[in-house]
Amino acid sequence: MKTDTIFYQLFQSFPSIFFELIGQPATDSSSYQFTSLEVKQRAFRFDGLFLPVVASMELPIYFVEVQFQKKPRFYSRLFAEIFLYFYQYDHNIEWYAIVIYRRRSIEVPAPRQYRELMEQRVRRIYPDEIGEVAEEFIGVGIVQLVVEFKKKTPEVARNLINKARQELPDLVIQRQIIELIETVLLYKFPKLSREEIEAMLGLSELRQTRVYQEALEEGREEGREEGREEGREEGKLQIKLKMIPRLLQRGLSIEEIAELIELDVETVMEKAQEQSETL
């Protein structure tokens, strides 16, 4: 998986991560559409653009570029792409370029003719230097995870998963964040299977714990009791749905619950969402 692809997936799934990354967490991400766009003539393509959903003089366009290798003429190409874009689309709007570098040492200084643009329009971000912000925002922590040394990656990933479980009351978003973390590790460890990644993150260990076994038995017992009261085949689904909150309280994931009570993941996620809304 290419690096720009993993960033595209991060920003596409959770555009709020981008605004946390550039120091504007209060920005309403729903006002933007994140996309990738090819500029004609020389087949220039931006890694990503944040375009205002509704044309506005107050909301700028953000051109996003991810650089993990040195490119001597990178800034010449970047500004050529940007101004060709404005020539083709004729937007009368503010704009900024956000460049994400793997390391500061990868950046090649911009030519002198771009000095004013660099000072006023370009923001450089180095994920390995955003420690304090990464501790505050889970999304920024995931960005930093992309460039983390492989030796430290599993520990950092597990910490992010624990942070997501503690701080995100919405169980659906919590699961999506964990899946993004798994995706980053699949990108960094391409020779490992998803099962091996889950084991690395401790996501598969729960099945062997006492908590899991007790939840399993309690869930079955509750199902048997209510099943005797219902006495009808069509009541089985409702019994399973009533088991979901108990299993969630025990710390089981959406996928584990779905497998345990033999329901599809979407049904369990919907019930989990209803549960979080009533808290």
ZAMARGU-4260 file (C-alpha; in steps of 0.2 Angstrom, whole numbers, plus 5000, padded with zeros to 4 digits):
<rodrens>
0) 5000/5000/5000 | 5007/5017/4995 | 5010/5030/5009 | 4998/5043/5001 | 4985/5030/5000
5) 4985/5027/5018 | 4984/5045/5022 | 4970/5047/5009 | 4960/5033/5018 | 4963/5042/5035
10) 4957/5059/5029 | 4942/5051/5019 | 4936/5041/5034 | 4939/5055/5047 | 4942/5072/5039
15) 4943/5079/5057 | 4960/5071/5058 | 4966/5083/5045 | 4960/5099/5054 | 4967/5092/5071
20) 4984/5090/5062 | 4985/5108/5055 | 4980/5115/5072 | 4962/5119/5068 | 4952/5106/5078
25) 4937/5117/5079 | 4934/5117/5060 | 4917/5109/5055 | 4924/5095/5044 | 4906/5092/5037
30) 4909/5109/5028 | 4922/5100/5017 | 4923/5086/5005 | 4939/5077/5004 | 4944/5071/4986
35) 4958/5067/4974 | 4958/5077/4958 | 4968/5075/4942 | 4973/5091/4933 | 4973/5090/4914
40) 4987/5093/4902 | 5001/5085/4911 | 4991/5072/4921 | 4995/5081/4938 | 4986/5073/4952
45) 4985/5080/4970 | 4986/5067/4984 | 4970/5075/4991 | 4960/5091/4992 | 4948/5098/5005
50) 4935/5107/4995 | 4921/5117/5004 | 4905/5108/5001 | 4897/5125/4998 | 4906/5139/4989
55) 4912/5152/5002 | 4924/5166/5003 | 4927/5161/5021 | 4932/5143/5019 | 4949/5140/5010
60) 4954/5126/4999 | 4967/5114/5006 | 4979/5106/4994 | 4986/5090/5003 | 5003/5082/4997
65) 5012/5068/5006 | 5031/5066/5003 | 5040/5051/5010 | 5055/5053/4997 | 5066/5067/4992
70) 5060/5076/4976 | 5072/5090/4970 | 5059/5099/4960 | 5044/5095/4972 | 5039/5113/4975
75) 5040/5118/4957 | 5028/5104/4953 | 5017/5108/4967 | 5014/5126/4963 | 5012/5122/4944
80) 4998/5110/4949 | 4990/5123/4960 | 4990/5137/4948 | 4985/5125/4933 | 4970/5120/4944
85) 4964/5138/4947 | 4966/5141/4928 | 4955/5126/4924 | 4942/5129/4938 | 4943/5147/4941
90) 4939/5148/4959 | 4940/5165/4968 | 4944/5158/4985 | 4958/5157/4998 | 4970/5142/4997
95) 4984/5134/5007 | 4995/5119/5003 | 4998/5106/5017 | 5014/5095/5014 | 5016/5080/5025
100) 5034/5074/5026 | 5040/5058/5034 | 5055/5067/5041 | 5062/5085/5040 | 5077/5078/5032
105) 5067/5073/5017 | 5062/5091/5012 | 5072/5100/4998 | 5072/5119/5000 | 5061/5128/4989
110) 5068/5139/4975 | 5070/5158/4979 | 5056/5163/4967 | 5043/5154/4978 | 5049/5162/4994
115) 5033/5173/4997 | 5022/5158/4993 | 5031/5147/5005 | 5029/5160/5019 | 5011/5164/5016
120) 5003/5148/5008 | 5012/5133/5013 | 5012/5123/5029 | 5024/5109/5032 | 5020/5095/5044
125) 5032/5082/5051 | 5023/5068/5060 | 5038/5063/5070 | 5038/5080/5078 | 5020/5082/5084
130) 5021/5072/5100 | 5011/5083/5111 | 4997/5085/5099 | 4997/5067/5095 | 4994/5064/5114
135) 4979/5075/5114 | 4970/5069/5098 | 4968/5051/5093 | 4968/5055/5075 | 4984/5064/5075
140) 4991/5049/5085 | 4986/5038/5070 | 4996/5049/5058 | 5011/5048/5069 | 5009/5029/5070
145) 5012/5029/5051 | 5030/5036/5053 | 5034/5027/5070 | 5049/5015/5070 | 5043/4997/5068
150) 5050/4992/5084 | 5039/5004/5094 | 5024/5003/5082 | 5014/4988/5091 | 5016/4997/5108
155) 5010/5014/5102 | 4996/5006/5092 | 4990/4997/5108 | 4990/5013/5118 | 4980/5021/5104
160) 4967/5007/5105 | 4966/5009/5124 | 4964/5028/5122 | 4950/5025/5109 | 4940/5013/5120
165) 4942/5025/5135 | 4938/5042/5126 | 4926/5037/5112 | 4908/5034/5119 | 4901/5030/5101
170) 4905/5012/5099 | 4903/5013/5080 | 4917/5026/5078 | 4927/5017/5091 | 4927/5002/5080
175) 4931/5012/5064 | 4946/5020/5073 | 4953/5003/5078 | 4951/4997/5061 | 4961/5011/5054
180) 4975/5007/5067 | 4974/4989/5060 | 4975/4996/5042 | 4991/5006/5047 | 4999/4991/5054
185) 4995/4980/5039 | 5003/4994/5028 | 5019/4994/5039 | 5020/4975/5041 | 5014/4969/5024
190) 5020/4951/5027 | 5009/4948/5042 | 4991/4942/5040 | 4976/4952/5048 | 4975/4938/5061
195) 4994/4941/5066 | 4991/4959/5067 | 4976/4957/5078 | 4987/4945/5089 | 5000/4959/5090
200) 4988/4972/5095 | 4980/4960/5108 | 4964/4960/5100 | 4963/4941/5099 | 4968/4938/5117
205) 4951/4942/5124 | 4944/4926/5118 | 4955/4917/5131 | 4952/4928/5146 | 4940/4924/5160
210) 4930/4940/5156 | 4926/4933/5139 | 4922/4915/5146 | 4910/4923/5160 | 4902/4934/5147
215) 4899/4919/5136 | 4891/4909/5150 | 4880/4924/5156 | 4874/4928/5139 | 4869/4910/5136
220) 4861/4909/5153 | 4851/4925/5150 | 4846/4918/5133 | 4840/4902/5140 | 4829/4910/5153
225) 4821/4922/5141 | 4819/4908/5128 | 4809/4898/5141 | 4798/4914/5143 | 4796/4917/5125
230) 4794/4899/5120 | 4793/4904/5101 | 4806/4903/5088 | 4804/4921/5082 | 4809/4927/5099
235) 4827/4921/5097 | 4832/4937/5088 | 4826/4948/5102 | 4835/4937/5115 | 4851/4939/5105
240) 4849/4958/5104 | 4846/4959/5123 | 4863/4950/5126 | 4873/4963/5116 | 4873/4977/5130
245) 4879/4964/5143 | 4893/4958/5131 | 4898/4976/5127 | 4900/4980/5146 | 4911/4965/5147
250) 4923/4973/5134 | 4919/4962/5119 | 4922/4970/5102 | 4908/4971/5089 | 4915/4957/5079
255) 4917/4946/5094 | 4899/4948/5099 | 4893/4945/5081 | 4903/4929/5081 | 4897/4924/5098
260) 4878/4926/5096 | 4879/4922/5077 | 4872/4939/5070 | 4880/4949/5057 | 4891/4964/5061
265) 4880/4977/5055 | 4866/4972/5066 | 4877/4971/5081 | 4884/4989/5077 | 4866/4996/5075
270) 4861/4989/5092 | 4878/4995/5100 | 4874/5013/5093 | 4857/5013/5100 | 4865/5008/5117
275) 4878/5022/5116 | 4864/5035/5112 | 4854/5030/5128 | 4869/5033/5139
</rodrens>
